[in-house]
Amino acid sequence: MHREISASQFKARCLGLMDQVARDGEVLVITKNGRPVAELHPCSRSRRVSPFGLHPDTELIGDVVTPLDEPWEALR
């Protein structure tokens, strides 16, 4: 089952509609001049579990958050 919405309505409400599709799992068909042009459906892939969106094999070693106690200069 799916719902239809005009492109202009989708544009005005897209963020809320994306949340709704992710929550309910219902496909949303976007129309332009009454004709279907796109479908919005829940993503089938799972979110990355690695920190900061890094490659899953990346390993953070040590404290990467605390500032260093030594002065440094940025490149100009």
PDB file of N, CA, C, O and CB in Angstrom:
ATOM      1  N   MET A   1       0.837  -1.186   0.000  1.00  0.00           N
ATOM      2  CA  MET A   1       0.000   0.000   0.000  1.00  0.00           C
ATOM      3  C   MET A   1       0.880   1.247   0.000  1.00  0.00           C
ATOM      4  O   MET A   1       1.970   1.240   0.572  1.00  0.00           O
ATOM      5  CB  MET A   1      -0.952   0.000   1.217  1.00  0.00           C
ATOM      6  N   HIS A   2       0.410   2.315  -0.639  1.00  0.00           N
ATOM      7  CA  HIS A   2       1.175   3.560  -0.675  1.00  0.00           C
ATOM      8  C   HIS A   2       0.244   4.766  -0.670  1.00  0.00           C
ATOM      9  O   HIS A   2      -0.943   4.677  -0.986  1.00  0.00           O
ATOM     10  CB  HIS A   2       2.083   3.598  -1.911  1.00  0.00           C
ATOM     11  N   ARG A   3       0.829   5.881  -0.302  1.00  0.00           N
ATOM     12  CA  ARG A   3       0.136   7.171  -0.340  1.00  0.00           C
ATOM     13  C   ARG A   3       0.712   7.985  -1.471  1.00  0.00           C
ATOM     14  O   ARG A   3       1.853   7.771  -1.881  1.00  0.00           O
ATOM     15  CB  ARG A   3       0.263   7.933   1.012  1.00  0.00           C
ATOM     16  N   GLU A   4      -0.069   8.918  -1.978  1.00  0.00           N
ATOM     17  CA  GLU A   4       0.422   9.838  -3.002  1.00  0.00           C
ATOM     18  C   GLU A   4       0.385  11.254  -2.460  1.00  0.00           C
ATOM     19  O   GLU A   4      -0.493  11.616  -1.677  1.00  0.00           O
ATOM     20  CB  GLU A   4      -0.415   9.727  -4.300  1.00  0.00           C
ATOM     21  N   ILE A   5       1.355  12.051  -2.891  1.00  0.00           N
ATOM     22  CA  ILE A   5       1.425  13.452  -2.485  1.00  0.00           C
ATOM     23  C   ILE A   5       2.022  14.242  -3.642  1.00  0.00           C
ATOM     24  O   ILE A   5       2.906  13.749  -4.343  1.00  0.00           O
ATOM     25  CB  ILE A   5       2.273  13.633  -1.174  1.00  0.00           C
ATOM     26  N   SER A   6       1.552  15.440  -3.839  1.00  0.00           N
ATOM     27  CA  SER A   6       2.085  16.282  -4.923  1.00  0.00           C
ATOM     28  C   SER A   6       3.489  16.753  -4.558  1.00  0.00           C
ATOM     29  O   SER A   6       3.853  16.838  -3.385  1.00  0.00           O
ATOM     30  CB  SER A   6       1.152  17.506  -5.195  1.00  0.00           C
ATOM     31  N   ALA A   7       4.254  17.052  -5.581  1.00  0.00           N
ATOM     32  CA  ALA A   7       5.632  17.512  -5.371  1.00  0.00           C
ATOM     33  C   ALA A   7       5.662  18.794  -4.543  1.00  0.00           C
ATOM     34  O   ALA A   7       6.547  18.971  -3.706  1.00  0.00           O
ATOM     35  CB  ALA A   7       6.334  17.741  -6.722  1.00  0.00           C
ATOM     36  N   SER A   8       4.709  19.682  -4.768  1.00  0.00           N
ATOM     37  CA  SER A   8       4.703  20.936  -4.002  1.00  0.00           C
ATOM     38  C   SER A   8       4.406  20.680  -2.526  1.00  0.00           C
ATOM     39  O   SER A   8       5.004  21.321  -1.662  1.00  0.00           O
ATOM     40  CB  SER A   8       3.667  21.915  -4.583  1.00  0.00           C
ATOM     41  N   GLN A   9       3.493  19.753  -2.222  1.00  0.00           N
ATOM     42  CA  GLN A   9       3.228  19.407  -0.830  1.00  0.00           C
ATOM     43  C   GLN A   9       4.437  18.702  -0.215  1.00  0.00           C
ATOM     44  O   GLN A   9       4.787  18.948   0.939  1.00  0.00           O
ATOM     45  CB  GLN A   9       1.976  18.515  -0.723  1.00  0.00           C
ATOM     46  N   PHE A  10       5.070  17.824  -0.996  1.00  0.00           N
ATOM     47  CA  PHE A  10       6.251  17.133  -0.493  1.00  0.00           C
ATOM     48  C   PHE A  10       7.357  18.131  -0.160  1.00  0.00           C
ATOM     49  O   PHE A  10       8.008  18.019   0.878  1.00  0.00           O
ATOM     50  CB  PHE A  10       6.749  16.105  -1.519  1.00  0.00           C
ATOM     51  N   LYS A  11       7.566  19.096  -1.035  1.00  0.00           N
ATOM     52  CA  LYS A  11       8.602  20.109  -0.814  1.00  0.00           C
ATOM     53  C   LYS A  11       8.366  20.866   0.493  1.00  0.00           C
ATOM     54  O   LYS A  11       9.310  21.148   1.230  1.00  0.00           O
ATOM     55  CB  LYS A  11       8.646  21.094  -1.991  1.00  0.00           C
ATOM     56  N   ALA A  12       7.129  21.187   0.771  1.00  0.00           N
ATOM     57  CA  ALA A  12       6.805  21.960   1.968  1.00  0.00           C
ATOM     58  C   ALA A  12       6.928  21.131   3.244  1.00  0.00           C
ATOM     59  O   ALA A  12       7.165  21.686   4.316  1.00  0.00           O
ATOM     60  CB  ALA A  12       5.402  22.520   1.857  1.00  0.00           C
ATOM     61  N   ARG A  13       6.770  19.814   3.143  1.00  0.00           N
ATOM     62  CA  ARG A  13       6.715  18.976   4.345  1.00  0.00           C
ATOM     63  C   ARG A  13       7.728  17.830   4.329  1.00  0.00           C
ATOM     64  O   ARG A  13       7.558  16.859   5.066  1.00  0.00           O
ATOM     65  CB  ARG A  13       5.325  18.412   4.505  1.00  0.00           C
ATOM     66  N   CYS A  14       8.769  17.918   3.511  1.00  0.00           N
ATOM     67  CA  CYS A  14       9.627  16.761   3.259  1.00  0.00           C
ATOM     68  C   CYS A  14      10.277  16.160   4.510  1.00  0.00           C
ATOM     69  O   CYS A  14      10.319  14.936   4.628  1.00  0.00           O
ATOM     70  CB  CYS A  14      10.694  17.150   2.302  1.00  0.00           C
ATOM     71  N   LEU A  15      10.779  16.957   5.434  1.00  0.00           N
ATOM     72  CA  LEU A  15      11.456  16.392   6.600  1.00  0.00           C
ATOM     73  C   LEU A  15      10.503  15.575   7.468  1.00  0.00           C
ATOM     74  O   LEU A  15      10.853  14.485   7.923  1.00  0.00           O
ATOM     75  CB  LEU A  15      12.087  17.502   7.428  1.00  0.00           C
ATOM     76  N   GLY A  16       9.319  16.092   7.695  1.00  0.00           N
ATOM     77  CA  GLY A  16       8.325  15.356   8.472  1.00  0.00           C
ATOM     78  C   GLY A  16       7.870  14.098   7.752  1.00  0.00           C
ATOM     79  O   GLY A  16       7.654  13.061   8.379  1.00  0.00           O
ATOM     80  N   LEU A  17       7.724  14.191   6.432  1.00  0.00           N
ATOM     81  CA  LEU A  17       7.300  13.029   5.655  1.00  0.00           C
ATOM     82  C   LEU A  17       8.370  11.943   5.669  1.00  0.00           C
ATOM     83  O   LEU A  17       8.045  10.756   5.718  1.00  0.00           O
ATOM     84  CB  LEU A  17       6.982  13.438   4.214  1.00  0.00           C
ATOM     85  N   MET A  18       9.641  12.333   5.627  1.00  0.00           N
ATOM     86  CA  MET A  18      10.720  11.338   5.701  1.00  0.00           C
ATOM     87  C   MET A  18      10.692  10.617   7.040  1.00  0.00           C
ATOM     88  O   MET A  18      10.874   9.401   7.092  1.00  0.00           O
ATOM     89  CB  MET A  18      12.095  12.006   5.488  1.00  0.00           C
ATOM     90  N   ASP A  19      10.466  11.351   8.118  1.00  0.00           N
ATOM     91  CA  ASP A  19      10.350  10.726   9.438  1.00  0.00           C
ATOM     92  C   ASP A  19       9.172   9.759   9.481  1.00  0.00           C
ATOM     93  O   ASP A  19       9.274   8.668  10.042  1.00  0.00           O
ATOM     94  CB  ASP A  19      10.193  11.795  10.528  1.00  0.00           C
ATOM     95  N   GLN A  20       8.061  10.167   8.888  1.00  0.00           N
ATOM     96  CA  GLN A  20       6.853   9.337   8.894  1.00  0.00           C
ATOM     97  C   GLN A  20       7.075   8.040   8.108  1.00  0.00           C
ATOM     98  O   GLN A  20       6.675   6.967   8.561  1.00  0.00           O
ATOM     99  CB  GLN A  20       5.661  10.119   8.303  1.00  0.00           C
ATOM    100  N   VAL A  21       7.707   8.132   6.937  1.00  0.00           N
ATOM    101  CA  VAL A  21       7.992   6.947   6.132  1.00  0.00           C
ATOM    102  C   VAL A  21       8.934   6.007   6.880  1.00  0.00           C
ATOM    103  O   VAL A  21       8.736   4.792   6.873  1.00  0.00           O
ATOM    104  CB  VAL A  21       8.601   7.348   4.774  1.00  0.00           C
ATOM    105  N   ALA A  22       9.947   6.561   7.520  1.00  0.00           N
ATOM    106  CA  ALA A  22      10.884   5.724   8.284  1.00  0.00           C
ATOM    107  C   ALA A  22      10.173   5.039   9.449  1.00  0.00           C
ATOM    108  O   ALA A  22      10.456   3.881   9.757  1.00  0.00           O
ATOM    109  CB  ALA A  22      12.063   6.573   8.810  1.00  0.00           C
ATOM    110  N   ARG A  23       9.263   5.742  10.085  1.00  0.00           N
ATOM    111  CA  ARG A  23       8.554   5.197  11.246  1.00  0.00           C
ATOM    112  C   ARG A  23       7.513   4.155  10.843  1.00  0.00           C
ATOM    113  O   ARG A  23       7.452   3.074  11.428  1.00  0.00           O
ATOM    114  CB  ARG A  23       7.882   6.322  12.024  1.00  0.00           C
ATOM    115  N   ASP A  24       6.687   4.486   9.835  1.00  0.00           N
ATOM    116  CA  ASP A  24       5.555   3.629   9.470  1.00  0.00           C
ATOM    117  C   ASP A  24       5.890   2.574   8.425  1.00  0.00           C
ATOM    118  O   ASP A  24       5.208   1.554   8.332  1.00  0.00           O
ATOM    119  CB  ASP A  24       4.431   4.473   8.965  1.00  0.00           C
ATOM    120  N   GLY A  25       6.930   2.810   7.641  1.00  0.00           N
ATOM    121  CA  GLY A  25       7.309   1.860   6.602  1.00  0.00           C
ATOM    122  C   GLY A  25       6.448   1.937   5.347  1.00  0.00           C
ATOM    123  O   GLY A  25       6.586   1.103   4.452  1.00  0.00           O
ATOM    124  N   GLU A  26       5.569   2.918   5.271  1.00  0.00           N
ATOM    125  CA  GLU A  26       4.679   3.055   4.119  1.00  0.00           C
ATOM    126  C   GLU A  26       5.375   3.817   2.996  1.00  0.00           C
ATOM    127  O   GLU A  26       6.044   4.821   3.245  1.00  0.00           O
ATOM    128  CB  GLU A  26       3.375   3.770   4.522  1.00  0.00           C
ATOM    129  N   VAL A  27       5.217   3.342   1.761  1.00  0.00           N
ATOM    130  CA  VAL A  27       5.808   3.997   0.593  1.00  0.00           C
ATOM    131  C   VAL A  27       5.010   5.264   0.278  1.00  0.00           C
ATOM    132  O   VAL A  27       3.781   5.274   0.346  1.00  0.00           O
ATOM    133  CB  VAL A  27       5.834   3.033  -0.640  1.00  0.00           C
ATOM    134  N   LEU A  28       5.726   6.317  -0.064  1.00  0.00           N
ATOM    135  CA  LEU A  28       5.103   7.582  -0.434  1.00  0.00           C
ATOM    136  C   LEU A  28       5.438   7.854  -1.901  1.00  0.00           C
ATOM    137  O   LEU A  28       6.610   7.942  -2.266  1.00  0.00           O
ATOM    138  CB  LEU A  28       5.591   8.759   0.493  1.00  0.00           C
ATOM    139  N   VAL A  29       4.416   7.985  -2.736  1.00  0.00           N
ATOM    140  CA  VAL A  29       4.603   8.264  -4.155  1.00  0.00           C
ATOM    141  C   VAL A  29       4.438   9.762  -4.360  1.00  0.00           C
ATOM    142  O   VAL A  29       3.427  10.344  -3.967  1.00  0.00           O
ATOM    143  CB  VAL A  29       3.594   7.455  -5.040  1.00  0.00           C
ATOM    144  N   ILE A  30       5.440  10.381  -4.978  1.00  0.00           N
ATOM    145  CA  ILE A  30       5.430  11.824  -5.211  1.00  0.00           C
ATOM    146  C   ILE A  30       5.008  12.063  -6.653  1.00  0.00           C
ATOM    147  O   ILE A  30       5.573  11.485  -7.581  1.00  0.00           O
ATOM    148  CB  ILE A  30       6.832  12.467  -4.916  1.00  0.00           C
ATOM    149  N   THR A  31       4.012  12.918  -6.829  1.00  0.00           N
ATOM    150  CA  THR A  31       3.473  13.163  -8.162  1.00  0.00           C
ATOM    151  C   THR A  31       3.765  14.589  -8.620  1.00  0.00           C
ATOM    152  O   THR A  31       3.930  15.508  -7.819  1.00  0.00           O
ATOM    153  CB  THR A  31       1.967  12.901  -8.181  1.00  0.00           C
ATOM    154  N   LYS A  32       3.821  14.731  -9.925  1.00  0.00           N
ATOM    155  CA  LYS A  32       3.984  16.049 -10.533  1.00  0.00           C
ATOM    156  C   LYS A  32       2.959  16.121 -11.665  1.00  0.00           C
ATOM    157  O   LYS A  32       2.975  15.300 -12.582  1.00  0.00           O
ATOM    158  CB  LYS A  32       5.475  16.288 -11.060  1.00  0.00           C
ATOM    159  N   ASN A  33       2.092  17.088 -11.592  1.00  0.00           N
ATOM    160  CA  ASN A  33       0.987  17.217 -12.555  1.00  0.00           C
ATOM    161  C   ASN A  33       0.151  15.938 -12.607  1.00  0.00           C
ATOM    162  O   ASN A  33      -0.314  15.532 -13.672  1.00  0.00           O
ATOM    163  CB  ASN A  33       1.533  17.548 -13.960  1.00  0.00           C
ATOM    164  N   GLY A  34      -0.033  15.310 -11.447  1.00  0.00           N
ATOM    165  CA  GLY A  34      -0.866  14.123 -11.350  1.00  0.00           C
ATOM    166  C   GLY A  34      -0.208  12.820 -11.749  1.00  0.00           C
ATOM    167  O   GLY A  34      -0.826  11.760 -11.651  1.00  0.00           O
ATOM    168  N   ARG A  35       1.038  12.880 -12.198  1.00  0.00           N
ATOM    169  CA  ARG A  35       1.746  11.667 -12.625  1.00  0.00           C
ATOM    170  C   ARG A  35       2.830  11.299 -11.616  1.00  0.00           C
ATOM    171  O   ARG A  35       3.555  12.177 -11.147  1.00  0.00           O
ATOM    172  CB  ARG A  35       2.368  11.862 -14.028  1.00  0.00           C
ATOM    173  N   PRO A  36       2.952  10.024 -11.277  1.00  0.00           N
ATOM    174  CA  PRO A  36       4.004   9.597 -10.341  1.00  0.00           C
ATOM    175  C   PRO A  36       5.393   9.855 -10.938  1.00  0.00           C
ATOM    176  O   PRO A  36       5.654   9.512 -12.091  1.00  0.00           O
ATOM    177  CB  PRO A  36       3.842   8.092  -9.991  1.00  0.00           C
ATOM    178  N   VAL A  37       6.280  10.463 -10.138  1.00  0.00           N
ATOM    179  CA  VAL A  37       7.640  10.740 -10.608  1.00  0.00           C
ATOM    180  C   VAL A  37       8.701  10.144  -9.683  1.00  0.00           C
ATOM    181  O   VAL A  37       9.846   9.956 -10.095  1.00  0.00           O
ATOM    182  CB  VAL A  37       7.852  12.243 -10.732  1.00  0.00           C
ATOM    183  N   ALA A  38       8.328   9.846  -8.435  1.00  0.00           N
ATOM    184  CA  ALA A  38       9.314   9.321  -7.493  1.00  0.00           C
ATOM    185  C   ALA A  38       8.609   8.578  -6.367  1.00  0.00           C
ATOM    186  O   ALA A  38       7.424   8.782  -6.103  1.00  0.00           O
ATOM    187  CB  ALA A  38      10.192  10.458  -6.924  1.00  0.00           C
ATOM    188  N   GLU A  39       9.376   7.708  -5.713  1.00  0.00           N
ATOM    189  CA  GLU A  39       8.881   7.002  -4.538  1.00  0.00           C
ATOM    190  C   GLU A  39       9.832   7.223  -3.383  1.00  0.00           C
ATOM    191  O   GLU A  39      11.052   7.211  -3.553  1.00  0.00           O
ATOM    192  CB  GLU A  39       8.713   5.497  -4.822  1.00  0.00           C
ATOM    193  N   LEU A  40       9.268   7.425  -2.217  1.00  0.00           N
ATOM    194  CA  LEU A  40      10.066   7.523  -0.996  1.00  0.00           C
ATOM    195  C   LEU A  40       9.686   6.325  -0.148  1.00  0.00           C
ATOM    196  O   LEU A  40       8.519   6.139   0.197  1.00  0.00           O
ATOM    197  CB  LEU A  40       9.822   8.890  -0.225  1.00  0.00           C
ATOM    198  N   HIS A  41      10.678   5.514   0.185  1.00  0.00           N
ATOM    199  CA  HIS A  41      10.415   4.333   1.007  1.00  0.00           C
ATOM    200  C   HIS A  41      11.505   4.187   2.044  1.00  0.00           C
ATOM    201  O   HIS A  41      12.578   4.771   1.898  1.00  0.00           O
ATOM    202  CB  HIS A  41      10.320   3.061   0.140  1.00  0.00           C
ATOM    203  N   PRO A  42      11.250   3.415   3.092  1.00  0.00           N
ATOM    204  CA  PRO A  42      12.262   3.254   4.133  1.00  0.00           C
ATOM    205  C   PRO A  42      13.530   2.637   3.561  1.00  0.00           C
ATOM    206  O   PRO A  42      13.478   1.785   2.674  1.00  0.00           O
ATOM    207  CB  PRO A  42      11.723   2.391   5.278  1.00  0.00           C
ATOM    208  N   CYS A  43      14.645   3.070   4.072  1.00  0.00           N
ATOM    209  CA  CYS A  43      15.929   2.544   3.641  1.00  0.00           C
ATOM    210  C   CYS A  43      16.087   1.118   4.161  1.00  0.00           C
ATOM    211  O   CYS A  43      15.788   0.840   5.323  1.00  0.00           O
ATOM    212  CB  CYS A  43      17.091   3.446   4.135  1.00  0.00           C
ATOM    213  N   SER A  44      16.553   0.224   3.306  1.00  0.00           N
ATOM    214  CA  SER A  44      16.701  -1.175   3.714  1.00  0.00           C
ATOM    215  C   SER A  44      18.038  -1.441   4.393  1.00  0.00           C
ATOM    216  O   SER A  44      18.213  -2.471   5.045  1.00  0.00           O
ATOM    217  CB  SER A  44      16.552  -2.085   2.512  1.00  0.00           C
ATOM    218  N   ARG A  45      18.978  -0.520   4.242  1.00  0.00           N
ATOM    219  CA  ARG A  45      20.285  -0.694   4.888  1.00  0.00           C
ATOM    220  C   ARG A  45      20.230  -0.191   6.318  1.00  0.00           C
ATOM    221  O   ARG A  45      19.458   0.713   6.639  1.00  0.00           O
ATOM    222  CB  ARG A  45      21.393   0.045   4.104  1.00  0.00           C
ATOM    223  N   SER A  46      21.040  -0.772   7.166  1.00  0.00           N
ATOM    224  CA  SER A  46      21.110  -0.294   8.542  1.00  0.00           C
ATOM    225  C   SER A  46      22.117   0.850   8.632  1.00  0.00           C
ATOM    226  O   SER A  46      22.959   1.031   7.752  1.00  0.00           O
ATOM    227  CB  SER A  46      21.498  -1.445   9.510  1.00  0.00           C
ATOM    228  N   ARG A  47      22.010   1.599   9.692  1.00  0.00           N
ATOM    229  CA  ARG A  47      22.944   2.713   9.905  1.00  0.00           C
ATOM    230  C   ARG A  47      24.321   2.177  10.254  1.00  0.00           C
ATOM    231  O   ARG A  47      24.465   1.074  10.782  1.00  0.00           O
ATOM    232  CB  ARG A  47      22.437   3.654  11.021  1.00  0.00           C
ATOM    233  N   ARG A  48      25.322   2.976   9.950  1.00  0.00           N
ATOM    234  CA  ARG A  48      26.687   2.605  10.306  1.00  0.00           C
ATOM    235  C   ARG A  48      26.836   2.606  11.819  1.00  0.00           C
ATOM    236  O   ARG A  48      26.286   3.464  12.511  1.00  0.00           O
ATOM    237  CB  ARG A  48      27.709   3.567   9.657  1.00  0.00           C
ATOM    238  N   VAL A  49      27.575   1.647  12.315  1.00  0.00           N
ATOM    239  CA  VAL A  49      27.796   1.586  13.752  1.00  0.00           C
ATOM    240  C   VAL A  49      29.157   2.147  14.132  1.00  0.00           C
ATOM    241  O   VAL A  49      29.475   2.257  15.316  1.00  0.00           O
ATOM    242  CB  VAL A  49      27.668   0.156  14.242  1.00  0.00           C
ATOM    243  N   SER A  50      29.968   2.505  13.132  1.00  0.00           N
ATOM    244  CA  SER A  50      31.300   3.013  13.431  1.00  0.00           C
ATOM    245  C   SER A  50      31.217   4.483  13.854  1.00  0.00           C
ATOM    246  O   SER A  50      30.311   5.201  13.430  1.00  0.00           O
ATOM    247  CB  SER A  50      32.233   2.849  12.208  1.00  0.00           C
ATOM    248  N   PRO A  51      32.155   4.926  14.682  1.00  0.00           N
ATOM    249  CA  PRO A  51      32.109   6.317  15.154  1.00  0.00           C
ATOM    250  C   PRO A  51      32.399   7.313  14.036  1.00  0.00           C
ATOM    251  O   PRO A  51      33.240   7.062  13.173  1.00  0.00           O
ATOM    252  CB  PRO A  51      33.105   6.519  16.288  1.00  0.00           C
ATOM    253  N   PHE A  52      31.708   8.430  14.058  1.00  0.00           N
ATOM    254  CA  PHE A  52      31.945   9.540  13.138  1.00  0.00           C
ATOM    255  C   PHE A  52      31.769   9.148  11.671  1.00  0.00           C
ATOM    256  O   PHE A  52      32.253   9.865  10.796  1.00  0.00           O
ATOM    257  CB  PHE A  52      33.335  10.087  13.349  1.00  0.00           C
ATOM    258  N   GLY A  53      31.095   8.034  11.371  1.00  0.00           N
ATOM    259  CA  GLY A  53      30.898   7.603   9.993  1.00  0.00           C
ATOM    260  C   GLY A  53      32.155   7.064   9.346  1.00  0.00           C
ATOM    261  O   GLY A  53      32.244   7.012   8.119  1.00  0.00           O
ATOM    262  N   LEU A  54      33.136   6.658  10.152  1.00  0.00           N
ATOM    263  CA  LEU A  54      34.383   6.131   9.609  1.00  0.00           C
ATOM    264  C   LEU A  54      34.202   4.715   9.085  1.00  0.00           C
ATOM    265  O   LEU A  54      33.200   4.056   9.365  1.00  0.00           O
ATOM    266  CB  LEU A  54      35.476   6.159  10.669  1.00  0.00           C
ATOM    267  N   HIS A  55      35.179   4.261   8.327  1.00  0.00           N
ATOM    268  CA  HIS A  55      35.162   2.889   7.832  1.00  0.00           C
ATOM    269  C   HIS A  55      35.027   1.944   9.022  1.00  0.00           C
ATOM    270  O   HIS A  55      35.656   2.173  10.055  1.00  0.00           O
ATOM    271  CB  HIS A  55      36.448   2.570   7.007  1.00  0.00           C
ATOM    272  N   PRO A  56      34.227   0.893   8.903  1.00  0.00           N
ATOM    273  CA  PRO A  56      33.998  -0.008  10.041  1.00  0.00           C
ATOM    274  C   PRO A  56      35.273  -0.622  10.630  1.00  0.00           C
ATOM    275  O   PRO A  56      35.286  -0.990  11.805  1.00  0.00           O
ATOM    276  CB  PRO A  56      33.082  -1.111   9.618  1.00  0.00           C
ATOM    277  N   ASP A  57      36.337  -0.737   9.842  1.00  0.00           N
ATOM    278  CA  ASP A  57      37.578  -1.322  10.354  1.00  0.00           C
ATOM    279  C   ASP A  57      38.483  -0.308  11.041  1.00  0.00           C
ATOM    280  O   ASP A  57      39.526  -0.682  11.577  1.00  0.00           O
ATOM    281  CB  ASP A  57      38.331  -1.977   9.231  1.00  0.00           C
ATOM    282  N   THR A  58      38.103   0.981  11.035  1.00  0.00           N
ATOM    283  CA  THR A  58      38.909   2.012  11.683  1.00  0.00           C
ATOM    284  C   THR A  58      38.837   1.840  13.196  1.00  0.00           C
ATOM    285  O   THR A  58      37.762   1.653  13.765  1.00  0.00           O
ATOM    286  CB  THR A  58      38.433   3.429  11.270  1.00  0.00           C
ATOM    287  N   GLU A  59      39.993   1.906  13.829  1.00  0.00           N
ATOM    288  CA  GLU A  59      40.043   1.763  15.277  1.00  0.00           C
ATOM    289  C   GLU A  59      40.629   3.035  15.880  1.00  0.00           C
ATOM    290  O   GLU A  59      41.723   3.455  15.503  1.00  0.00           O
ATOM    291  CB  GLU A  59      40.879   0.516  15.687  1.00  0.00           C
ATOM    292  N   LEU A  60      39.914   3.643  16.807  1.00  0.00           N
ATOM    293  CA  LEU A  60      40.412   4.821  17.496  1.00  0.00           C
ATOM    294  C   LEU A  60      41.197   4.370  18.714  1.00  0.00           C
ATOM    295  O   LEU A  60      40.686   3.625  19.550  1.00  0.00           O
ATOM    296  CB  LEU A  60      39.254   5.772  17.899  1.00  0.00           C
ATOM    297  N   ILE A  61      42.445   4.823  18.813  1.00  0.00           N
ATOM    298  CA  ILE A  61      43.309   4.424  19.919  1.00  0.00           C
ATOM    299  C   ILE A  61      43.663   5.663  20.726  1.00  0.00           C
ATOM    300  O   ILE A  61      44.128   6.655  20.166  1.00  0.00           O
ATOM    301  CB  ILE A  61      44.594   3.706  19.404  1.00  0.00           C
ATOM    302  N   GLY A  62      43.451   5.615  22.013  1.00  0.00           N
ATOM    303  CA  GLY A  62      43.783   6.739  22.879  1.00  0.00           C
ATOM    304  C   GLY A  62      42.686   7.796  22.884  1.00  0.00           C
ATOM    305  O   GLY A  62      41.611   7.616  22.313  1.00  0.00           O
ATOM    306  N   ASP A  63      42.996   8.900  23.546  1.00  0.00           N
ATOM    307  CA  ASP A  63      42.053  10.004  23.694  1.00  0.00           C
ATOM    308  C   ASP A  63      42.142  10.899  22.460  1.00  0.00           C
ATOM    309  O   ASP A  63      43.163  11.549  22.235  1.00  0.00           O
ATOM    310  CB  ASP A  63      42.341  10.817  24.994  1.00  0.00           C
ATOM    311  N   VAL A  64      41.084  10.933  21.669  1.00  0.00           N
ATOM    312  CA  VAL A  64      41.085  11.748  20.455  1.00  0.00           C
ATOM    313  C   VAL A  64      40.287  13.038  20.642  1.00  0.00           C
ATOM    314  O   VAL A  64      40.080  13.783  19.684  1.00  0.00           O
ATOM    315  CB  VAL A  64      40.516  10.949  19.284  1.00  0.00           C
ATOM    316  N   VAL A  65      39.839  13.305  21.868  1.00  0.00           N
ATOM    317  CA  VAL A  65      38.994  14.464  22.130  1.00  0.00           C
ATOM    318  C   VAL A  65      39.709  15.557  22.905  1.00  0.00           C
ATOM    319  O   VAL A  65      39.572  16.735  22.575  1.00  0.00           O
ATOM    320  CB  VAL A  65      37.772  14.042  22.881  1.00  0.00           C
ATOM    321  N   THR A  66      40.463  15.190  23.922  1.00  0.00           N
ATOM    322  CA  THR A  66      41.126  16.167  24.784  1.00  0.00           C
ATOM    323  C   THR A  66      42.193  16.939  24.003  1.00  0.00           C
ATOM    324  O   THR A  66      42.974  16.338  23.265  1.00  0.00           O
ATOM    325  CB  THR A  66      41.758  15.466  26.005  1.00  0.00           C
ATOM    326  N   PRO A  67      42.230  18.273  24.162  1.00  0.00           N
ATOM    327  CA  PRO A  67      43.247  19.073  23.463  1.00  0.00           C
ATOM    328  C   PRO A  67      44.662  18.694  23.907  1.00  0.00           C
ATOM    329  O   PRO A  67      44.876  18.221  25.023  1.00  0.00           O
ATOM    330  CB  PRO A  67      43.006  20.570  23.710  1.00  0.00           C
ATOM    331  N   LEU A  68      45.615  18.915  23.009  1.00  0.00           N
ATOM    332  CA  LEU A  68      47.019  18.658  23.321  1.00  0.00           C
ATOM    333  C   LEU A  68      47.541  19.757  24.240  1.00  0.00           C
ATOM    334  O   LEU A  68      47.043  20.883  24.215  1.00  0.00           O
ATOM    335  CB  LEU A  68      47.872  18.575  22.024  1.00  0.00           C
ATOM    336  N   ASP A  69      48.536  19.432  25.043  1.00  0.00           N
ATOM    337  CA  ASP A  69      49.129  20.417  25.942  1.00  0.00           C
ATOM    338  C   ASP A  69      50.326  21.107  25.320  1.00  0.00           C
ATOM    339  O   ASP A  69      51.161  21.663  26.035  1.00  0.00           O
ATOM    340  CB  ASP A  69      49.537  19.761  27.237  1.00  0.00           C
ATOM    341  N   GLU A  70      50.422  21.081  24.008  1.00  0.00           N
ATOM    342  CA  GLU A  70      51.551  21.713  23.353  1.00  0.00           C
ATOM    343  C   GLU A  70      51.048  22.680  22.294  1.00  0.00           C
ATOM    344  O   GLU A  70      50.038  22.413  21.642  1.00  0.00           O
ATOM    345  CB  GLU A  70      52.485  20.659  22.732  1.00  0.00           C
ATOM    346  N   PRO A  71      51.744  23.813  22.111  1.00  0.00           N
ATOM    347  CA  PRO A  71      51.304  24.791  21.110  1.00  0.00           C
ATOM    348  C   PRO A  71      51.542  24.257  19.688  1.00  0.00           C
ATOM    349  O   PRO A  71      52.437  23.441  19.467  1.00  0.00           O
ATOM    350  CB  PRO A  71      52.047  26.138  21.309  1.00  0.00           C
ATOM    351  N   TRP A  72      50.752  24.714  18.754  1.00  0.00           N
ATOM    352  CA  TRP A  72      50.935  24.345  17.362  1.00  0.00           C
ATOM    353  C   TRP A  72      50.420  25.456  16.494  1.00  0.00           C
ATOM    354  O   TRP A  72      49.637  26.294  16.941  1.00  0.00           O
ATOM    355  CB  TRP A  72      50.229  23.025  17.032  1.00  0.00           C
ATOM    356  N   GLU A  73      50.857  25.468  15.254  1.00  0.00           N
ATOM    357  CA  GLU A  73      50.441  26.484  14.310  1.00  0.00           C
ATOM    358  C   GLU A  73      49.747  25.810  13.130  1.00  0.00           C
ATOM    359  O   GLU A  73      50.198  24.783  12.623  1.00  0.00           O
ATOM    360  CB  GLU A  73      51.649  27.328  13.838  1.00  0.00           C
ATOM    361  N   ALA A  74      48.678  26.395  12.722  1.00  0.00           N
ATOM    362  CA  ALA A  74      47.967  25.889  11.559  1.00  0.00           C
ATOM    363  C   ALA A  74      48.635  26.388  10.286  1.00  0.00           C
ATOM    364  O   ALA A  74      49.234  27.464  10.272  1.00  0.00           O
ATOM    365  CB  ALA A  74      46.488  26.313  11.597  1.00  0.00           C
ATOM    366  N   LEU A  75      48.533  25.615   9.231  1.00  0.00           N
ATOM    367  CA  LEU A  75      49.087  26.062   7.955  1.00  0.00           C
ATOM    368  C   LEU A  75      48.247  27.223   7.430  1.00  0.00           C
ATOM    369  O   LEU A  75      47.030  27.264   7.616  1.00  0.00           O
ATOM    370  CB  LEU A  75      49.131  24.894   6.919  1.00  0.00           C
ATOM    371  N   ARG A  76      48.905  28.144   6.785  1.00  0.00           N
ATOM    372  CA  ARG A  76      48.187  29.302   6.249  1.00  0.00           C
ATOM    373  C   ARG A  76      48.028  29.196   4.780  1.00  0.00           C
ATOM    374  O   ARG A  76      47.447  30.084   4.157  1.00  0.00           O
ATOM    375  CB  ARG A  76      48.889  30.582   6.586  1.00  0.00           C
TER     376      ARG A  76
END
